[in-house]
Amino acid sequence: MRWWNVKHPGAYAQALAEGRSPGAGREILAEEDRRVERILLELRLREGCPLDLLKPDGLAASRRALTDGLLEPGPYDKGRAVLTLRGRLLADAVVRDLVD
């Protein structure tokens, strides 16, 4: 499940002060959406994400990212996609390539 809170800080604070949840909405994610979210979030962690989360096109993109210096070679050889410093600067583009 994904949820989000009210955007305005004043509305958020008021909801809490009144003992209400600041939640504005929620949705149940489909399996594919959960996979994409996991890649999106885990790739930004120091440990990266497992390569087995990627589909064939994503694996091909990961090999290109490795060649381009966006992924660390050591963890890649052990089955994990871990962003390099340059990869972190381009993380949104890397994720887009891995999940498309």
C-alpha positions as CSV (number, residue, x, y, z in Angstrom):
1,M,0.0,0.0,0.0
2,R,1.2,3.5,-0.8
3,W,-0.1,6.5,1.1
4,W,0.5,10.2,1.1
5,N,-0.2,13.0,3.5
6,V,-1.7,16.4,3.0
7,K,0.9,18.6,1.3
8,H,0.5,21.9,3.1
9,P,2.6,21.9,6.4
10,G,-0.2,24.0,8.1
11,A,-2.9,21.4,7.2
12,Y,-0.5,18.6,8.3
13,A,0.1,20.3,11.7
14,Q,-3.6,21.1,12.2
15,A,-4.6,17.5,11.6
16,L,-2.1,16.3,14.1
17,A,-3.1,18.9,16.7
18,E,-6.7,17.8,16.3
19,G,-5.7,14.1,16.8
20,R,-6.5,13.3,13.1
21,S,-4.4,11.5,10.6
22,P,-2.7,13.8,8.1
23,G,-3.3,11.1,5.5
24,A,-4.7,12.5,2.2
25,G,-5.1,9.2,0.3
26,R,-3.9,5.7,-0.3
27,E,-3.7,3.0,-3.0
28,I,-3.0,-0.7,-3.3
29,L,-0.1,-1.3,-5.6
30,A,-0.2,-4.1,-8.2
31,E,2.6,-6.6,-8.2
32,E,4.4,-4.9,-11.1
33,D,4.1,-1.5,-9.4
34,R,5.6,-3.0,-6.2
35,R,8.6,-4.4,-8.2
36,V,9.2,-1.0,-9.8
37,E,8.9,0.8,-6.5
38,R,11.4,-1.6,-4.9
39,I,13.9,-1.0,-7.7
40,L,13.3,2.8,-7.4
41,L,13.9,2.8,-3.7
42,E,16.5,0.1,-3.2
43,L,18.8,1.4,-5.9
44,R,19.2,4.6,-3.9
45,L,20.5,2.6,-0.9
46,R,24.2,1.9,-0.3
47,E,23.5,-1.8,-0.8
48,G,21.6,-1.2,-4.1
49,C,19.1,-3.6,-5.4
50,P,19.3,-7.3,-6.6
51,L,19.7,-7.7,-10.3
52,D,17.1,-10.5,-10.3
53,L,14.4,-7.8,-9.9
54,L,15.2,-6.6,-13.4
55,K,13.4,-7.9,-16.5
56,P,15.6,-8.8,-19.6
57,D,15.5,-5.2,-21.0
58,G,16.4,-3.9,-17.5
59,L,19.3,-6.3,-17.4
60,A,20.6,-5.1,-20.7
61,A,20.2,-1.5,-19.4
62,S,22.1,-2.5,-16.3
63,R,25.0,-3.8,-18.4
64,R,25.1,-0.5,-20.3
65,A,25.0,1.4,-17.0
66,L,27.9,-0.7,-15.8
67,T,29.9,0.1,-18.9
68,D,29.1,3.8,-18.6
69,G,30.4,3.9,-15.0
70,L,27.0,4.3,-13.4
71,L,27.0,1.0,-11.5
72,E,29.8,-0.4,-9.3
73,P,31.5,-3.5,-10.9
74,G,32.2,-5.4,-7.7
75,P,28.6,-5.6,-6.4
76,Y,27.4,-6.1,-10.0
77,D,29.5,-9.3,-10.2
78,K,27.8,-10.4,-7.0
79,G,24.3,-9.8,-8.4
80,R,23.6,-6.3,-7.1
81,A,23.1,-3.0,-8.8
82,V,24.9,-0.3,-6.8
83,L,25.2,3.2,-8.0
84,T,28.6,4.9,-8.4
85,L,29.0,8.5,-7.3
86,R,28.3,9.5,-11.0
87,G,25.3,7.1,-11.0
88,R,23.9,8.8,-7.9
89,L,23.9,12.1,-9.7
90,L,22.0,10.5,-12.6
91,A,19.9,8.1,-10.5
92,D,16.5,9.1,-12.0
93,A,17.7,8.4,-15.5
94,V,19.4,5.1,-14.4
95,V,16.2,3.9,-12.7
96,R,14.1,4.9,-15.7
97,D,16.4,2.8,-17.9
98,L,16.3,-0.2,-15.6
99,V,12.5,-0.4,-15.3
100,D,11.5,0.5,-18.9
